[in-house]
């Protein structure tokens, strides 16, 4: 049977907690034996001072309390890890909107366009994985999103691969701003790196989950009918 990382974390935490509790019980019995031996063998002419006896009890009580606190923290950490894994699982297979290149395999790529305020013209610049410009397409500056079909001027699909998208904004023919487009990409894996949730996209690109601005069920575009 395969053991997930969350289950492994729970098993490890449970083992640690049990060993910590066992340490408390074992240590307490040892302490009682030492105290009993000390009382039985103390000098009758110079008995143990009651203040020293109280200090020893208080010291052991503090140690015991600290160990029990550590056990509770271990259990809390394990529960938080389980919650984090469950939350990450909800990302896998979904489409997230991020500022990143997109994988094109013949399916259109949907994106949002960040056009500069006051721009009257927009151009979508498409580059391949090597940074070579492949297309420059006029876009509607008032549209909230754009669907890139991945075809050239004659309607022939471009080669499969990774493409990046940049929006150039113009006003009266003058460039006033450039911005990367946010694309919808499918999440292939979610993992934790250096304490942060990271999403691995179907393009092979990893992005912080905190950079995602939307999450939705996958959208499948129907092929255009033949003319």
C-alpha positions, 0 to 999 in steps of 0.5 A: 500500500502506498503511503502519501506524504501526509500519511507519513507525516501523521505516522511520524508525528504519532511515533514522536508523540508516543515516544515523548509521552513515554519519555515523560512517564519513564522519567517521572518514575526515575525521578520518584525512585531518585527522590525516594532513595535520597530521602531514605539515605539522607543524613538524619543529622543533616536532612534535606532542606524543604526548600531544596526539595521544593526546587527539585519538584518545581524543576521536574514539573517545568521539564514535564510541562515543556515536553507535554507542550512539545507533544501538543505542538507536534500534533498541531503541526501534523494536523496543519500539514494534512490540511495543507495537503488537502488544500493543494489537492484541490488545485491539481487538474484545475486551470489557474490564471497566472502570468506565465508562458503557456503550453500550446497543443492545438487548443486555443489559449485564453488570457486576460489583457492588461492594456494601459489606461488611455490606450486606443490601440493594443497589440498582442506579441506572441513569442516562442520558447526561444523568445523569437517573435512569431506574431503581432495581432491587433486586439480589442482594448476594451475586451476583458479577455482574449482567446489566442487560436494559435494559427497563422494568417492563413489559418494553419496551426502553429507548431506545438510548444510553449509560447509567451504573450505580451501586450503593447499599448499605444495611444495616438500611435505612441507606445505607452506601456507593455505588460505580460498577459495572464494565461489560463494553464492546467495545474499538473502538480502542487507541492511545498517548497521552502514553506511555500505552495508551488504549482507546476503547470502543464507547460513544466513551469512552476509558479507560486500559488500566491501568484494565481489570480483565478481558478476554474474547471478546465475549458475544452474548446470545440474545433471550428467546423470546416468551411 
